[in-house]
Amino acid sequence: MNSNSYCQTPPPPTPDTPPWLGLSVLLLAGFVTIFDLFVVNVAIPDMQSRLGASFSQIGFIVAGYELAFGVLLITGGRLGDLWGRRRLFQIGMAGFTLASALCGLAPSAFLLILARVLQGLAAALLFPQVYASIRVNFDGDNSRRAFGLLGMTLGLAAIAGQVLGGWLVHFNLFDLGWRSIFLINLPVGLLAIGAARYIPETRAPQGQGLDSTGVVLISLALSLLLTPLIQSSEHGWPPSSLAALAASGLLLLAFYKQQEKRRQAGQSPLVDMQLLAQPRFALGALLVLLVYSTASSFFLCFALLLQSGLGLSPFQAGSIFAPASAGFVAASLGAPRLVARYGTRAITAGALGYTLSFAWLIAQVAWTGARMEPAHLIPVLIFLGASQGLIMTPLLNLVLGFVKAAQAGMASGVISSIQQVGAALGVAVVGLLFTAGRNAGGLASSQTEQYVAAFVAGMSYNLLACILVCLLLMALSKLAQYQEQP
């Protein structure tokens, strides 16, 4: 952006006039970053056919974005605190748009992997600014509505990754095939860059520089943690993966001690460990980890069941997800009002519905087996989508509401990283169960029955995780009541 256009940026709004137009730009950016987490799943067969990509290369195409995204999210949030959240938003969006073009034009699987890593790095600079900007520019009922719209947008992005992605690959416009799922980001990115002036510039009051040692420690720790988790469904747990997890634990411990040393010395840490020492924030972070692990693993396993098990095309598989989006939108729109009236109990009710939806889905798939008609799953998918909307939409507002505005960028970076760790954890655990279930069904009479057995085994993790989410929400509600007592 040139200096003239920068000077013409509208002044920050008063608390009575929150920046709703700026919010629309933030939501657009949040949508494309999450969209690209999920859209690759439906394009895998086309990538293998057109690029001659091996299964291992496909794994890195999927994981490269997620890994780079998760590793630098905390750093991205802190950079926004220090240098300005709108400035980092513009830099991140420009990098994301350029990387998307490189993905869409990649002539080989190897170059596509590199472009996906660059795309993830840019998303890590961009995404925390979405959370932090909403946190510092909206308060009260406006904050609940803004985070409600954000939660709805992110959930829709995950669903659109399956629905819109399947349509794009199926219709094969201009013979682009899988390339269209990345090239569609270009007009969106250019629009967001041009409209970024409507986002008020904010930064944390601290003026100290970035903790480069902390950046290196947390980046290495998360890399060593996420890489074996993402690869475990294909490669299992060889000694090198176990060693990586052990090294990650040691680096996380070193990071904790280094951050505490900086804080006690009066220097600005990358992550204030006192933040994680707050019981409600720590419990909320665990909830985010579990909820997002179930979402990512469900979309992956259900896409495999529909396409590989039932033989549906990308277009047909994507269309089956559409009813879930209707339930999600309806619940997301009503969730802020329910939370304002009933508090944490409303989120707990959503979690109970989410648990029941997985139990219903598992039972229906297991009962019908190879005789299953995909259209008969629509009622449970609507219920599942609505339950997701009731829990995912207000959960981010609840957790980030536990921290002060000055810690918004730091907290959003932590929560965003936890989302990616949760996604990798869910895919890893469910991938192992899915593979085990498919192998157990190896003597079945058809491929459909093998994938049915694999789906039921994989989703058993989601059911157990949802039960734990319900219990943790009840504990969080009791903790809030205890702290409110005089």
N, C-alpha and C positions, 0 to 999 in steps of 0.2 A: 504494500500500500504506500502511495507517495505521501509527501508531507502535507499537500493541500487537502487531500481527502481525509487524512488523519485529523487535521484541524477542524474539519466540518463534522466530526463525530458528535452526535447529540450528547448533551451533558447528562451525567448520571441522574436518574430519576429520583424523586423524593420518595420516602417510604410510602406515601399515599398513592403514588403512581408507579408501581413495580414495572420492570421492563418486559412486558409480555411479548413484544415484537422480538426482543433479544432472545427470549425464551424459545421462540419458534426456531431460531437459528441454532440454538444449543440442542434442541430436540432433533433437528435434522442431522446434525453431526453425530449425536449419540446413536441415531438409527443406522447410519451407514457403517459405523465401526462394529456394531453388534451384528448387523446383517452379514458382514464379511466373515464373522466367526462361524456362521451356520450354513452359508450358501454353498460352500464347496462340497458338502455331503452329497447333494443331488447331482453334481456334475462329475463325480468320480469316474463312472464308466466312460463318459465322453472324453475325459482327459486321458485315460488309459488308451483309448482307441486312436485319438488324434496325435498324441505326443509319444506314444509307445512307452509310457511311463510304467515303471515297475511298481509293485505293491509297496515296496519300501519308499520309493520316491513319492508316491501318493501320500504316504504317512507323513513325510516331511513337509509336503505342500500344505497339508491340513495343520500340522503341528507348528510349522515355522512362524506363522502369524500369531498363534496363541502363545507360543513361548516368548517371542519378542515383546508382545503386548503385556504379558504378565510380569516380565522381568523389570521393565522400566516404568511401570505405572507409579510407584511411589516417588521415583525421581521426577517424573512428569508433574505430579502434584506439587512437589516442593519447588520446582522451577517456576510454576505459575504463581506460587506464593511470593517468590522473590522478584521476578521480572515482570509480572503482570499477567493476569489470567487471560485477558483478551489477546495479548501479544502472543502468548504460547498457543492459544487456540488457532490463531491465524497461521503460525508457523507449522503447527501440527496438521492442520487441514491442507495446507499447500503441499506438504510432504506426502500426506496420505493420497491426495489426488494424483501426484506424479507417480507414486509407487503403484497405484491402481492401473495407470496407463502402462507401466512397465510389465505388470502382471498380464494385462490383456494382450500385449504385443510379444510376450516371451516366446522365442522360437524353440525352446527346449525345456524339458522338465527341470534341469539343473538351474537354468536362469529364472524359471518361475519360482523355484524355491527361494532363491536370493531375493527376488522381488517381493515375495510374501513376507520375508523377514523385515525388509525395509518398510513394508506396509504396516507391520505390527509395531515397529519402533515409532513410526509417525503417529499411529493411533494411541500409543502410550503417552505421547506429549499432549495429544488432543483431548482424550477422554476424561482425565481428572478435572479439566477446566469446566466441563459440563456440570459435574456435581458441585464443585466449589463455587462457581458463579451463581448457581441457583441458591446455594446455602447462604451466601452473603447478601444477595439482592432481594430475597423474599423472606417474609416472616409471618408467623401466625397462620391464619386460614389461607393466605396467599401461598405460603410455603407448602402447606399440605396439598393445595391444588397443583402447584408447580411440580412437586415430586410425584404426585399422582399421575400427571401427564407424562413425566419422565418414565416412570415404571411401566405405564401402558405402552409408551413408544418402544422401550427396550424389549418388552415382551412381544410386541408386534414385529419388531425387527427379526427376532429369532424365528417366529412363524413365517414371516415373509421370505426369510432365507430358504425355507423349504418350498413355499408356494410360488413366489415370484421366480425363484431360481429354477424350479422345475419347469415353469412355463417358458422362461428364456431359453433354456437348453433344448426343450422340445420343439419350439417353433423355429429355432435355428435361423434367426434373421440375418440376412446377408452372409449366410454360411459361417457365422462367427462361432457357433456352438458354445463351448464353455467360456470362451473369451468374453462373451456379452455380460457375464455376471460380474466382471471387473470393470469393463468399459462403461457400464451404466453409472458408475461412481463419478465419472468426469463431470457431467453437467451439474450433478448434486454438489460436488466439491467446489466448483467455480461459483455457484450460487451462494454457498455458505461463506466463502471467502469475501465475496462482494458485499454480503449483508452483515458481516461481522461487526461493522461500526455501530450497530444497534445494541451490542453487548457492552454494558458499562465496564470500564477498566477498573479492576480491583487488585489489590495485593495485600499480603500480610504486613503488619507494621514493622516487623523485624527487618533490619537492614544488613544483616551479615550474609556472607557468601554461601555458596553451596558446599556441603560436606562431601568432597570428592572421595575420601577414604570410605565413607559410609556408602556412597554410590557403588563403588567397586565391590565391597563386601556383600551388600544385599543383592546386587546383580548376579554375582557368582553363586551365592547361596540359592537364589530362586532358580537359576539355570540348572544347577545340579539337582534341585528338587523336582522341577517340572519335566525335565528331559526323560528320566526313567519312568515317571508316571505316564507320560504320553505314549512312550514306546512299549509299555509293559503288555498291552493287549496283543502286540505282534511278537515281541521277543521274550516275553516272560520276565523272570527276575534272575538274570545271570549275575555272577559276582561283581562285575563292573557296575551294574545298576545299584546293587546294595552298597557298594563302596561310595558311589555318588551320593546316595541318600545319607550315608554316615558323614561324608564330608560336608554336605549341606547343613546337617545339624550342628557341626562344629563351627561353620562359618556364621550361622545364625546366632550362636552363642557369642562368638567374637563380635558380631554386629551389635548385639544387645549391650555388651560391656563397653564397646567403643562409644555408642550413643549416650549411655549413662555418664561416661567420663566427660563428654562434651557438655552435657547438660549441667553437671555439677561444677564445671569450670566456667559456666556462664556463657558458653558458646551455643550457637543455634544448631540443634541436631537435625538430621534428616527425618527421623521419627522420634518424637518425644515419647519415651517409654512410659511416662506417667499416663499417657492416653490409653495404652493397653492395660494399665493397672486399674482403670475405672471399671468396676464390675459390670455395669450395664453395657458399656461399649464393647467390652471383651465378649460378653454373652451374645450381644447383637452380631458381632463379627463371626462368631461360630454359627449363628443362624444363617447368615448370608452364605457362608461356606457350604452348608448342607443344602439349602434351597437351590442354589445355582448348580450344585453337583447333580441334582435330580433333573433339572431342566435340560442341560446339555446332553446327558446320557440318554434321556428319553427320546429326544429328537433324532439322535444317531441310531438308536436301536429300532425305532419305529420306521425310519427311512429304510433300513436294511430289511426289516420284515416285509414292508410293502413292495420294494423293488426286487430284492433277491429272493425272498420267500414266496411272495404271491405273484411276481412277474409283472407288476405294474410299471408303466412308463414313468419318466420324471414328471410329465404333465399330470398323469393320473395320481401319482403319489403326492405331488404338491397340492392337488385339489382336495384330497382327503383332509389336509391340515386346515383348510379354509374355515370349516365350522368351528374349530377350536378358537380361531381368531375372533369370531363373533362373540363367543362367551367371554373371552379375555377382555375385549373392549368394553362390553356392558358392565362387567364387574369392576374394571379399572376406573370407569367414570364414577361409579357409586362408592368406591372404597374410601376416598378421602372423607366423605360425609359420615360414613359408618365409623371410621376411626375417630373423627372429631366427637362423635356422640358416645361411643362405647369404649374407646381407647384400645389397649392391647387385646381385649377380649374379641374385638372384631377380626384382628389378624389371626388369633387363635382359632376362631371359627373357620376362617379361610384355610388354615392348615389342616383342620379336621376334614374339611371337604376335599382337600388335595390328597390326603391319605386315603379316604374312601374311594376317590376316583382311580387311584392306582390299584387298589384292591379289586374294584369292579373291572378295570381293564384287563388285569392279569387273569381274573376268573373267566371273563368272556373269551379271551384268546385261547386259554387252556381248554375250555369246554368245547368250543367249536372246532379248534384245530384246523386241519386241512379243508374242512367244510366252510370255513369262515368267509363271509361276504364283507368286504371292506366297508360298504355303505352302512352295515349294521353297527359299526363302531362309532358312527357319528354322535349318537346321544352321549356316550361316555366321553368323547372328545370335547363336546361342548361343556360338559360338567368339569372336566379337567382344566380346560381353558379358563372357565369362570373362577375356579378355585385358585389357579395361578394368579389371576388378576387381583384377587382379594388378599393374597399374601405377598406377592412380589412387589406390587405397586406401592403399598405404604411402608414396607419394611425398610427401604433405603432412607426415607424421611425419618422414620423412628430412630434408626441407628445414628445417622449423622446429626440428628437433633440432640444427641447426648453431649456434643462437643461445642466448644466456644467458636464464634465466627472466625477468630484469628487462627484456629487450627483446622479450618474447613478444607484447605487444599491438602494438608497432610493427611487428614482423616479420609478424604475422598480417595487419595492415592492408596492408602492402606486397604480400604474397602474394595476398591477396584481390583487390586492385586489379589485379594482374598477371593473375589469372584472368579478370577482366572485359575487360581489354585484349586478352587472348588470344582470348576469345569473339568480341569485335567484329572482331578481325583475321581470324579464321577465317571468319566470316560474310562479311566484305568480300571477301576473296580468292576464296573459293568462290563467292560470289554473282556476281562478275565472270566466273569460269570457267563457272559454270552458265548464265548468260545467253548467253555466247559459244557454248557447246556447243549450246544450244537454237536459236540463230540459225543455226549451221552445219547443224543438222538441219531447217532450215525447208522444204526440198524433200522431206522424208520423207513417206511415204504416210499416216502417222497421227500424232495427237498423242502417243500412247504412245511412238513411236520418237523424237520430239523430246525428250521428257523422259528417255528412256533415254540419248540422246546428251548431254544436259545433266548428268545424274547422273554419268556416266563422266568427263566433263570436270571437274566440280567436285571429285569425290573423288580426282582426281590430286594435288591439293594435300595431302590427308590422307595419301596414300601417301608422298609426299616428306617431309612433316613427320615421319612415324613413322620413316622411315629416319634422319633427323637426330637424333631422340630416342634411337635405339639407339646412334648414334655418341657422343652427349653423355654417355649413361650409362656407356659404356665409359671415356670420359675422366674422368668423376667417380670411377669405381672406382679408376683408376690414381692420381688425385690423392689419394684417401683413403689408399691404400697408401703413397704417397710421404710424406705428412705423418705417418703412423704410424711411419716408420722413425726410429731414434735418430739 
